[in-house]
Structure formats: structure tokens, C-alpha cells
């Protein structure tokens, strides 16, 4: 069974599509997370001063969520690349 898995090559186009989608995710996800945090803060029903204060107190959240999410996905992708052929990379 292990020899059969080793002899079947991983499809190159699939690996390229995954790399491209990871780049798209890394560039689009921070924008989406920032938009949702702004929407959540506006949905609280606070007045204008409260909304400004809430946005300032939550300003780090979209960046932190985006950074750690992209970091985790990139780490899984690199681990999969290394496990695919450990002696090449």
C-alpha cells in the first residue's frame, strides 16, 4: 500500500491551484475580517461616540485574526509540501 501511494505523483496543476488560492485568501481575508468587525461594532446599537470608541478598542482584532489565520493555512500548506517529497525542498 505504501509503495502504491509513493508511486502515484501528486498532480502539479492541483498544487498550483492550491498555491494560487492561498495567495487569494491571504489578500482578501484581511479585508473581509475588517469589514465584519466594523459591522459587528455598528450592530451593537451604540451612539456615534460609543461606536468610535468601540472601533478603536477592537482595531487590532481584524489584523490579528487575519494574521493568525493566514499563518495557519500557510503552515499547513508548507507542511503538506514537505510531506509530499521530503528530500526535495
PDB file as gemmi writes it, atoms N, CA and C in Angstrom:
CRYST1    1.000    1.000    1.000  90.00  90.00  90.00 P 1                      
ATOM      1  N   UNK A   1       0.817  -1.184   0.000  1.00  0.00           N  
ATOM      2  CA  UNK A   1       0.000   0.000   0.000  1.00  0.00           C  
ATOM      3  C   UNK A   1       0.872   1.264   0.000  1.00  0.00           C  
ATOM      4  N   UNK A   2       1.915   1.288   0.785  1.00  0.00           N  
ATOM      5  CA  UNK A   2       2.761   2.477   0.859  1.00  0.00           C  
ATOM      6  C   UNK A   2       3.502   2.704  -0.452  1.00  0.00           C  
ATOM      7  N   UNK A   3       3.920   1.623  -1.103  1.00  0.00           N  
ATOM      8  CA  UNK A   3       4.605   1.765  -2.387  1.00  0.00           C  
ATOM      9  C   UNK A   3       3.659   2.307  -3.447  1.00  0.00           C  
ATOM     10  N   UNK A   4       2.411   1.909  -3.395  1.00  0.00           N  
ATOM     11  CA  UNK A   4       1.427   2.401  -4.350  1.00  0.00           C  
ATOM     12  C   UNK A   4       1.207   3.902  -4.146  1.00  0.00           C  
ATOM     13  N   UNK A   5       1.132   4.350  -2.913  1.00  0.00           N  
ATOM     14  CA  UNK A   5       0.960   5.779  -2.629  1.00  0.00           C  
ATOM     15  C   UNK A   5       2.190   6.562  -3.063  1.00  0.00           C  
ATOM     16  N   UNK A   6       3.374   5.973  -2.868  1.00  0.00           N  
ATOM     17  CA  UNK A   6       4.607   6.654  -3.231  1.00  0.00           C  
ATOM     18  C   UNK A   6       4.771   6.783  -4.734  1.00  0.00           C  
ATOM     19  N   UNK A   7       4.310   5.810  -5.494  1.00  0.00           N  
ATOM     20  CA  UNK A   7       4.498   5.810  -6.942  1.00  0.00           C  
ATOM     21  C   UNK A   7       3.529   6.727  -7.680  1.00  0.00           C  
ATOM     22  N   UNK A   8       2.401   7.050  -7.084  1.00  0.00           N  
ATOM     23  CA  UNK A   8       1.428   7.910  -7.744  1.00  0.00           C  
ATOM     24  C   UNK A   8       1.816   9.362  -7.477  1.00  0.00           C  
ATOM     25  N   UNK A   9       2.157  10.120  -8.516  1.00  0.00           N  
ATOM     26  CA  UNK A   9       2.582  11.513  -8.297  1.00  0.00           C  
ATOM     27  C   UNK A   9       1.402  12.416  -7.955  1.00  0.00           C  
ATOM     28  N   UNK A  10       1.688  13.443  -7.182  1.00  0.00           N  
ATOM     29  CA  UNK A  10       0.684  14.434  -6.828  1.00  0.00           C  
ATOM     30  C   UNK A  10       0.476  15.333  -8.038  1.00  0.00           C  
ATOM     31  N   UNK A  11      -0.749  15.605  -8.425  1.00  0.00           N  
ATOM     32  CA  UNK A  11      -0.984  16.401  -9.642  1.00  0.00           C  
ATOM     33  C   UNK A  11      -0.468  17.835  -9.513  1.00  0.00           C  
ATOM     34  N   UNK A  12       0.404  18.205 -10.432  1.00  0.00           N  
ATOM     35  CA  UNK A  12       1.019  19.526 -10.409  1.00  0.00           C  
ATOM     36  C   UNK A  12      -0.006  20.647 -10.557  1.00  0.00           C  
ATOM     37  N   UNK A  13      -0.992  20.558 -11.468  1.00  0.00           N  
ATOM     38  CA  UNK A  13      -1.980  21.651 -11.565  1.00  0.00           C  
ATOM     39  C   UNK A  13      -2.758  21.860 -10.267  1.00  0.00           C  
ATOM     40  N   UNK A  14      -3.062  20.782  -9.571  1.00  0.00           N  
ATOM     41  CA  UNK A  14      -3.783  20.906  -8.300  1.00  0.00           C  
ATOM     42  C   UNK A  14      -2.938  21.673  -7.281  1.00  0.00           C  
ATOM     43  N   UNK A  15      -1.652  21.369  -7.220  1.00  0.00           N  
ATOM     44  CA  UNK A  15      -0.760  22.067  -6.288  1.00  0.00           C  
ATOM     45  C   UNK A  15      -0.669  23.554  -6.633  1.00  0.00           C  
ATOM     46  N   UNK A  16      -0.665  23.891  -7.924  1.00  0.00           N  
ATOM     47  CA  UNK A  16      -0.601  25.290  -8.331  1.00  0.00           C  
ATOM     48  C   UNK A  16      -1.896  26.035  -8.009  1.00  0.00           C  
ATOM     49  N   UNK A  17      -3.021  25.367  -8.174  1.00  0.00           N  
ATOM     50  CA  UNK A  17      -4.304  25.984  -7.831  1.00  0.00           C  
ATOM     51  C   UNK A  17      -4.376  26.244  -6.327  1.00  0.00           C  
ATOM     52  N   UNK A  18      -3.909  25.302  -5.532  1.00  0.00           N  
ATOM     53  CA  UNK A  18      -3.904  25.488  -4.082  1.00  0.00           C  
ATOM     54  C   UNK A  18      -3.002  26.665  -3.693  1.00  0.00           C  
ATOM     55  N   UNK A  19      -1.841  26.787  -4.317  1.00  0.00           N  
ATOM     56  CA  UNK A  19      -0.945  27.911  -4.032  1.00  0.00           C  
ATOM     57  C   UNK A  19      -1.589  29.241  -4.430  1.00  0.00           C  
ATOM     58  N   UNK A  20      -2.262  29.266  -5.573  1.00  0.00           N  
ATOM     59  CA  UNK A  20      -2.939  30.484  -6.020  1.00  0.00           C  
ATOM     60  C   UNK A  20      -4.067  30.862  -5.065  1.00  0.00           C  
ATOM     61  N   UNK A  21      -4.868  29.877  -4.672  1.00  0.00           N  
ATOM     62  CA  UNK A  21      -5.979  30.157  -3.756  1.00  0.00           C  
ATOM     63  C   UNK A  21      -5.479  30.607  -2.388  1.00  0.00           C  
ATOM     64  N   UNK A  22      -4.329  30.113  -1.963  1.00  0.00           N  
ATOM     65  CA  UNK A  22      -3.748  30.589  -0.715  1.00  0.00           C  
ATOM     66  C   UNK A  22      -3.349  32.061  -0.817  1.00  0.00           C  
ATOM     67  N   UNK A  23      -2.822  32.458  -1.965  1.00  0.00           N  
ATOM     68  CA  UNK A  23      -2.483  33.877  -2.176  1.00  0.00           C  
ATOM     69  C   UNK A  23      -3.738  34.748  -2.196  1.00  0.00           C  
ATOM     70  N   UNK A  24      -4.793  34.256  -2.840  1.00  0.00           N  
ATOM     71  CA  UNK A  24      -6.060  34.999  -2.858  1.00  0.00           C  
ATOM     72  C   UNK A  24      -6.611  35.120  -1.440  1.00  0.00           C  
ATOM     73  N   UNK A  25      -6.562  34.036  -0.694  1.00  0.00           N  
ATOM     74  CA  UNK A  25      -7.041  34.051   0.687  1.00  0.00           C  
ATOM     75  C   UNK A  25      -6.253  35.052   1.525  1.00  0.00           C  
ATOM     76  N   UNK A  26      -4.931  35.060   1.351  1.00  0.00           N  
ATOM     77  CA  UNK A  26      -4.083  35.961   2.139  1.00  0.00           C  
ATOM     78  C   UNK A  26      -4.334  37.424   1.805  1.00  0.00           C  
ATOM     79  N   UNK A  27      -4.779  37.715   0.596  1.00  0.00           N  
ATOM     80  CA  UNK A  27      -5.015  39.108   0.237  1.00  0.00           C  
ATOM     81  C   UNK A  27      -6.454  39.560   0.490  1.00  0.00           C  
ATOM     82  N   UNK A  28      -7.424  38.651   0.457  1.00  0.00           N  
ATOM     83  CA  UNK A  28      -8.824  39.033   0.597  1.00  0.00           C  
ATOM     84  C   UNK A  28      -9.323  38.893   2.037  1.00  0.00           C  
ATOM     85  N   UNK A  29      -8.854  37.922   2.767  1.00  0.00           N  
ATOM     86  CA  UNK A  29      -9.372  37.668   4.110  1.00  0.00           C  
ATOM     87  C   UNK A  29      -9.204  38.841   5.074  1.00  0.00           C  
ATOM     88  N   UNK A  30      -8.074  39.562   5.070  1.00  0.00           N  
ATOM     89  CA  UNK A  30      -7.983  40.716   5.977  1.00  0.00           C  
ATOM     90  C   UNK A  30      -9.060  41.772   5.712  1.00  0.00           C  
ATOM     91  N   UNK A  31      -9.401  41.980   4.458  1.00  0.00           N  
ATOM     92  CA  UNK A  31     -10.445  42.951   4.130  1.00  0.00           C  
ATOM     93  C   UNK A  31     -11.810  42.488   4.625  1.00  0.00           C  
ATOM     94  N   UNK A  32     -12.085  41.210   4.456  1.00  0.00           N  
ATOM     95  CA  UNK A  32     -13.367  40.666   4.897  1.00  0.00           C  
ATOM     96  C   UNK A  32     -13.476  40.708   6.420  1.00  0.00           C  
ATOM     97  N   UNK A  33     -12.417  40.350   7.106  1.00  0.00           N  
ATOM     98  CA  UNK A  33     -12.476  40.357   8.574  1.00  0.00           C  
ATOM     99  C   UNK A  33     -12.615  41.778   9.108  1.00  0.00           C  
ATOM    100  N   UNK A  34     -11.957  42.752   8.482  1.00  0.00           N  
ATOM    101  CA  UNK A  34     -12.092  44.147   8.923  1.00  0.00           C  
ATOM    102  C   UNK A  34     -13.520  44.641   8.712  1.00  0.00           C  
ATOM    103  N   UNK A  35     -14.120  44.251   7.608  1.00  0.00           N  
ATOM    104  CA  UNK A  35     -15.493  44.674   7.330  1.00  0.00           C  
ATOM    105  C   UNK A  35     -16.469  44.074   8.344  1.00  0.00           C  
ATOM    106  N   UNK A  36     -16.279  42.807   8.684  1.00  0.00           N  
ATOM    107  CA  UNK A  36     -17.190  42.170   9.628  1.00  0.00           C  
ATOM    108  C   UNK A  36     -17.042  42.724  11.045  1.00  0.00           C  
ATOM    109  N   UNK A  37     -15.848  43.048  11.457  1.00  0.00           N  
ATOM    110  CA  UNK A  37     -15.670  43.637  12.790  1.00  0.00           C  
ATOM    111  C   UNK A  37     -16.330  45.016  12.831  1.00  0.00           C  
ATOM    112  N   UNK A  38     -16.210  45.783  11.754  1.00  0.00           N  
ATOM    113  CA  UNK A  38     -16.878  47.094  11.713  1.00  0.00           C  
ATOM    114  C   UNK A  38     -18.392  46.917  11.742  1.00  0.00           C  
ATOM    115  N   UNK A  39     -18.905  45.902  11.038  1.00  0.00           N  
ATOM    116  CA  UNK A  39     -20.346  45.663  11.024  1.00  0.00           C  
ATOM    117  C   UNK A  39     -20.835  45.233  12.405  1.00  0.00           C  
ATOM    118  N   UNK A  40     -20.060  44.366  13.092  1.00  0.00           N  
ATOM    119  CA  UNK A  40     -20.456  43.922  14.438  1.00  0.00           C  
ATOM    120  C   UNK A  40     -20.496  45.096  15.407  1.00  0.00           C  
ATOM    121  N   UNK A  41     -19.523  45.984  15.292  1.00  0.00           N  
ATOM    122  CA  UNK A  41     -19.486  47.109  16.222  1.00  0.00           C  
ATOM    123  C   UNK A  41     -20.628  48.075  15.952  1.00  0.00           C  
ATOM    124  N   UNK A  42     -21.031  48.227  14.708  1.00  0.00           N  
ATOM    125  CA  UNK A  42     -22.153  49.107  14.390  1.00  0.00           C  
ATOM    126  C   UNK A  42     -23.483  48.462  14.754  1.00  0.00           C  
ATOM    127  N   UNK A  43     -23.531  47.153  14.824  1.00  0.00           N  
ATOM    128  CA  UNK A  43     -24.773  46.454  15.149  1.00  0.00           C  
ATOM    129  C   UNK A  43     -25.074  46.474  16.644  1.00  0.00           C  
ATOM    130  N   UNK A  44     -24.144  46.948  17.444  1.00  0.00           N  
ATOM    131  CA  UNK A  44     -24.369  46.981  18.896  1.00  0.00           C  
ATOM    132  C   UNK A  44     -25.407  48.010  19.301  1.00  0.00           C  
ATOM    133  N   UNK A  45     -25.730  48.962  18.428  1.00  0.00           N  
ATOM    134  CA  UNK A  45     -26.731  49.964  18.743  1.00  0.00           C  
ATOM    135  C   UNK A  45     -26.214  51.084  19.615  1.00  0.00           C  
ATOM    136  N   UNK A  46     -24.927  51.284  19.639  1.00  0.00           N  
ATOM    137  CA  UNK A  46     -24.356  52.365  20.450  1.00  0.00           C  
ATOM    138  C   UNK A  46     -24.464  53.684  19.692  1.00  0.00           C  
ATOM    139  N   UNK A  47     -24.313  54.773  20.409  1.00  0.00           N  
ATOM    140  CA  UNK A  47     -24.332  56.079  19.758  1.00  0.00           C  
ATOM    141  C   UNK A  47     -23.027  56.288  18.996  1.00  0.00           C  
ATOM    142  N   UNK A  48     -22.896  57.428  18.335  1.00  0.00           N  
ATOM    143  CA  UNK A  48     -21.735  57.673  17.480  1.00  0.00           C  
ATOM    144  C   UNK A  48     -20.437  57.666  18.277  1.00  0.00           C  
ATOM    145  N   UNK A  49     -20.434  58.267  19.473  1.00  0.00           N  
ATOM    146  CA  UNK A  49     -19.218  58.272  20.276  1.00  0.00           C  
ATOM    147  C   UNK A  49     -18.873  56.871  20.762  1.00  0.00           C  
ATOM    148  N   UNK A  50     -19.888  56.113  21.112  1.00  0.00           N  
ATOM    149  CA  UNK A  50     -19.653  54.742  21.545  1.00  0.00           C  
ATOM    150  C   UNK A  50     -19.133  53.866  20.431  1.00  0.00           C  
ATOM    151  N   UNK A  51     -19.638  54.095  19.213  1.00  0.00           N  
ATOM    152  CA  UNK A  51     -19.163  53.321  18.065  1.00  0.00           C  
ATOM    153  C   UNK A  51     -17.708  53.636  17.786  1.00  0.00           C  
ATOM    154  N   UNK A  52     -17.344  54.892  17.833  1.00  0.00           N  
ATOM    155  CA  UNK A  52     -15.949  55.275  17.602  1.00  0.00           C  
ATOM    156  C   UNK A  52     -15.039  54.660  18.656  1.00  0.00           C  
ATOM    157  N   UNK A  53     -15.476  54.701  19.901  1.00  0.00           N  
ATOM    158  CA  UNK A  53     -14.663  54.120  20.968  1.00  0.00           C  
ATOM    159  C   UNK A  53     -14.560  52.614  20.809  1.00  0.00           C  
ATOM    160  N   UNK A  54     -15.649  51.969  20.420  1.00  0.00           N  
ATOM    161  CA  UNK A  54     -15.632  50.515  20.230  1.00  0.00           C  
ATOM    162  C   UNK A  54     -14.740  50.124  19.070  1.00  0.00           C  
ATOM    163  N   UNK A  55     -14.805  50.888  17.974  1.00  0.00           N  
ATOM    164  CA  UNK A  55     -13.935  50.595  16.830  1.00  0.00           C  
ATOM    165  C   UNK A  55     -12.471  50.761  17.196  1.00  0.00           C  
ATOM    166  N   UNK A  56     -12.165  51.758  18.009  1.00  0.00           N  
ATOM    167  CA  UNK A  56     -10.779  51.953  18.411  1.00  0.00           C  
ATOM    168  C   UNK A  56     -10.314  50.848  19.351  1.00  0.00           C  
ATOM    169  N   UNK A  57     -11.193  50.345  20.195  1.00  0.00           N  
ATOM    170  CA  UNK A  57     -10.783  49.296  21.118  1.00  0.00           C  
ATOM    171  C   UNK A  57     -10.677  47.943  20.414  1.00  0.00           C  
ATOM    172  N   UNK A  58     -11.403  47.742  19.306  1.00  0.00           N  
ATOM    173  CA  UNK A  58     -11.359  46.481  18.565  1.00  0.00           C  
ATOM    174  C   UNK A  58     -10.506  46.586  17.306  1.00  0.00           C  
ATOM    175  N   UNK A  59      -9.733  47.629  17.157  1.00  0.00           N  
ATOM    176  CA  UNK A  59      -8.993  47.870  15.921  1.00  0.00           C  
ATOM    177  C   UNK A  59      -7.951  46.788  15.645  1.00  0.00           C  
ATOM    178  N   UNK A  60      -7.416  46.156  16.661  1.00  0.00           N  
ATOM    179  CA  UNK A  60      -6.397  45.133  16.471  1.00  0.00           C  
ATOM    180  C   UNK A  60      -6.989  43.795  16.029  1.00  0.00           C  
ATOM    181  N   UNK A  61      -8.262  43.566  16.280  1.00  0.00           N  
ATOM    182  CA  UNK A  61      -8.864  42.247  16.059  1.00  0.00           C  
ATOM    183  C   UNK A  61      -8.822  41.779  14.604  1.00  0.00           C  
ATOM    184  N   UNK A  62      -9.217  42.577  13.606  1.00  0.00           N  
ATOM    185  CA  UNK A  62      -9.141  42.068  12.230  1.00  0.00           C  
ATOM    186  C   UNK A  62      -7.726  41.713  11.809  1.00  0.00           C  
ATOM    187  N   UNK A  63      -6.768  42.527  12.214  1.00  0.00           N  
ATOM    188  CA  UNK A  63      -5.378  42.241  11.844  1.00  0.00           C  
ATOM    189  C   UNK A  63      -4.886  40.962  12.508  1.00  0.00           C  
ATOM    190  N   UNK A  64      -5.230  40.775  13.767  1.00  0.00           N  
ATOM    191  CA  UNK A  64      -4.785  39.574  14.487  1.00  0.00           C  
ATOM    192  C   UNK A  64      -5.438  38.312  13.922  1.00  0.00           C  
ATOM    193  N   UNK A  65      -6.734  38.376  13.678  1.00  0.00           N  
ATOM    194  CA  UNK A  65      -7.437  37.215  13.126  1.00  0.00           C  
ATOM    195  C   UNK A  65      -6.901  36.882  11.744  1.00  0.00           C  
ATOM    196  N   UNK A  66      -6.717  37.890  10.918  1.00  0.00           N  
ATOM    197  CA  UNK A  66      -6.203  37.653   9.563  1.00  0.00           C  
ATOM    198  C   UNK A  66      -4.783  37.094   9.605  1.00  0.00           C  
ATOM    199  N   UNK A  67      -3.938  37.661  10.446  1.00  0.00           N  
ATOM    200  CA  UNK A  67      -2.553  37.198  10.516  1.00  0.00           C  
ATOM    201  C   UNK A  67      -2.467  35.739  10.940  1.00  0.00           C  
ATOM    202  N   UNK A  68      -3.153  35.383  12.025  1.00  0.00           N  
ATOM    203  CA  UNK A  68      -3.044  34.014  12.521  1.00  0.00           C  
ATOM    204  C   UNK A  68      -3.744  33.014  11.599  1.00  0.00           C  
ATOM    205  N   UNK A  69      -4.805  33.431  10.954  1.00  0.00           N  
ATOM    206  CA  UNK A  69      -5.487  32.534  10.023  1.00  0.00           C  
ATOM    207  C   UNK A  69      -4.626  32.264   8.790  1.00  0.00           C  
ATOM    208  N   UNK A  70      -4.049  33.310   8.220  1.00  0.00           N  
ATOM    209  CA  UNK A  70      -3.167  33.130   7.064  1.00  0.00           C  
ATOM    210  C   UNK A  70      -1.917  32.367   7.462  1.00  0.00           C  
ATOM    211  N   UNK A  71      -1.392  32.631   8.646  1.00  0.00           N  
ATOM    212  CA  UNK A  71      -0.225  31.901   9.131  1.00  0.00           C  
ATOM    213  C   UNK A  71      -0.518  30.405   9.271  1.00  0.00           C  
ATOM    214  N   UNK A  72      -1.677  30.063   9.796  1.00  0.00           N  
ATOM    215  CA  UNK A  72      -2.038  28.657   9.965  1.00  0.00           C  
ATOM    216  C   UNK A  72      -2.209  27.967   8.618  1.00  0.00           C  
ATOM    217  N   UNK A  73      -2.888  28.620   7.679  1.00  0.00           N  
ATOM    218  CA  UNK A  73      -3.084  27.998   6.363  1.00  0.00           C  
ATOM    219  C   UNK A  73      -1.762  27.856   5.608  1.00  0.00           C  
ATOM    220  N   UNK A  74      -0.903  28.858   5.696  1.00  0.00           N  
ATOM    221  CA  UNK A  74       0.398  28.767   5.029  1.00  0.00           C  
ATOM    222  C   UNK A  74       1.256  27.686   5.671  1.00  0.00           C  
ATOM    223  N   UNK A  75       1.190  27.559   6.969  1.00  0.00           N  
ATOM    224  CA  UNK A  75       1.937  26.499   7.649  1.00  0.00           C  
ATOM    225  C   UNK A  75       1.470  25.112   7.246  1.00  0.00           C  
ATOM    226  N   UNK A  76       0.149  24.933   7.134  1.00  0.00           N  
ATOM    227  CA  UNK A  76      -0.360  23.635   6.684  1.00  0.00           C  
ATOM    228  C   UNK A  76       0.060  23.345   5.255  1.00  0.00           C  
ATOM    229  N   UNK A  77       0.061  24.380   4.403  1.00  0.00           N  
ATOM    230  CA  UNK A  77       0.464  24.190   3.008  1.00  0.00           C  
ATOM    231  C   UNK A  77       1.950  23.808   2.916  1.00  0.00           C  
ATOM    232  N   UNK A  78       2.799  24.493   3.683  1.00  0.00           N  
ATOM    233  CA  UNK A  78       4.231  24.156   3.673  1.00  0.00           C  
ATOM    234  C   UNK A  78       4.480  22.761   4.240  1.00  0.00           C  
ATOM    235  N   UNK A  79       3.754  22.395   5.275  1.00  0.00           N  
ATOM    236  CA  UNK A  79       3.897  21.050   5.831  1.00  0.00           C  
ATOM    237  C   UNK A  79       3.484  19.993   4.815  1.00  0.00           C  
ATOM    238  N   UNK A  80       2.407  20.239   4.093  1.00  0.00           N  
ATOM    239  CA  UNK A  80       1.976  19.292   3.061  1.00  0.00           C  
ATOM    240  C   UNK A  80       3.007  19.186   1.942  1.00  0.00           C  
ATOM    241  N   UNK A  81       3.622  20.308   1.568  1.00  0.00           N  
ATOM    242  CA  UNK A  81       4.669  20.267   0.532  1.00  0.00           C  
ATOM    243  C   UNK A  81       5.859  19.434   0.991  1.00  0.00           C  
ATOM    244  N   UNK A  82       6.244  19.604   2.238  1.00  0.00           N  
ATOM    245  CA  UNK A  82       7.389  18.856   2.750  1.00  0.00           C  
ATOM    246  C   UNK A  82       7.063  17.370   2.864  1.00  0.00           C  
ATOM    247  N   UNK A  83       5.859  17.048   3.324  1.00  0.00           N  
ATOM    248  CA  UNK A  83       5.473  15.647   3.446  1.00  0.00           C  
ATOM    249  C   UNK A  83       5.300  14.966   2.089  1.00  0.00           C  
ATOM    250  N   UNK A  84       4.983  15.754   1.064  1.00  0.00           N  
ATOM    251  CA  UNK A  84       4.815  15.192  -0.275  1.00  0.00           C  
ATOM    252  C   UNK A  84       6.126  14.603  -0.793  1.00  0.00           C  
ATOM    253  N   UNK A  85       7.223  15.344  -0.622  1.00  0.00           N  
ATOM    254  CA  UNK A  85       8.521  14.875  -1.072  1.00  0.00           C  
ATOM    255  C   UNK A  85       9.583  15.473  -0.147  1.00  0.00           C  
ATOM    256  N   UNK A  86       9.902  14.801   0.945  1.00  0.00           N  
ATOM    257  CA  UNK A  86      10.732  15.406   1.984  1.00  0.00           C  
ATOM    258  C   UNK A  86      12.188  15.675   1.599  1.00  0.00           C  
ATOM    259  N   UNK A  87      12.675  15.067   0.535  1.00  0.00           N  
ATOM    260  CA  UNK A  87      14.086  15.230   0.207  1.00  0.00           C  
ATOM    261  C   UNK A  87      14.328  16.248  -0.883  1.00  0.00           C  
ATOM    262  N   UNK A  88      13.293  16.914  -1.370  1.00  0.00           N  
ATOM    263  CA  UNK A  88      13.454  17.889  -2.453  1.00  0.00           C  
ATOM    264  C   UNK A  88      13.551  19.303  -1.911  1.00  0.00           C  
ATOM    265  N   UNK A  89      12.695  19.681  -0.979  1.00  0.00           N  
ATOM    266  CA  UNK A  89      12.605  21.059  -0.519  1.00  0.00           C  
ATOM    267  C   UNK A  89      13.607  21.331   0.574  1.00  0.00           C  
TER     268      UNK A  89                                                      
END                                                                             
